[in-house]
Amino acid sequence: MASDEGTVRVDSWIWSVRLTKTRSAAATACRGGHVRVNGERAKAAQAVRPGDEVRLQHAGRERVVVVSRLVRKRVGAAIAA
């Protein structure tokens, strides 16, 4: 799905916007059921699009983020915020 202009993998996006330290940690969170996209449990390869709501249970708290733009490569903290 990464070749499609309008989507990116959820595990890659979570890592790119610095919600997890590594992409493997993002994939593990998906496998463990700690990631939801628009209220549904997400697998690591699930595609996200602008406007999707991503919920991540991590480090004892829930982070709720709305995808405003697709990021394929890891970005700096200022841009991720």
N, C-alpha and C positions, 0 to 999 in steps of 0.2 A: 504494500500500500504506500510505501514511502515514495514511489515513483509518481503517484498521483499528486498533482499540485495542491489539492484542497484538503489533504489529510496528512497526519503524522502519527506514528505509534504512540500510545499513551505512556508506555514505560520510558521511551526516549524523550517525550515532552516533559514528563515529571522531572527527569534528570536535567534536562536542558534549562529549565527555569529554577533550578537549585532547590527543589523540594526534598530531594534525597542527595546524598553525597556521591553515590555511584549508580550507574544504570542497572547493574545487577541487583542493587538494593531496591530499585524501583520495580524490577521484574519480580523479585521475591515478594514485595508488598502486594503486587497484583495476584500472584499465585496464592497468597495467604488470605485473599478476600478483603484486603485493607484499602482497595481503590474502587471507587464507584464513579461512573460517568453517567450523568443525567439520572442518577438514582439506581442504576443497574450495576451489578458487579462487573468489573472489567478484567479481561485477560490482557496480558502484556502486549499482544499484537493488535489490540483493538484500536481503531482509528479515532482520532479526535479532530474536531473542526472548530473554527471560531464560533463562539457562542455556547459551546458545551460547558457544563459545570463538572469539575473534577473534585472529588472529595477524597482526601488521603488521611487515614489514621496512622499517625507516626509519632513516636516519642511521647505517648500518653495523651495526645491531643488530636483533634480533627482539624485539618486545614481544608478550607473550601476556596477553590480558585475557579474563576471563569476564564476560559480560553479567549483572549482578545486577539492574539495573532499566533500563527504557527512558528515554532522555533525548532530547527532541526539540529543545530549545533549548540553546545553549552555557551551561555552568554554570561557576561559580568553581572554582579549582584545589582548594580544600579539599573541595568536594563531589565533584569528579571523582575524587579519590584514594580 
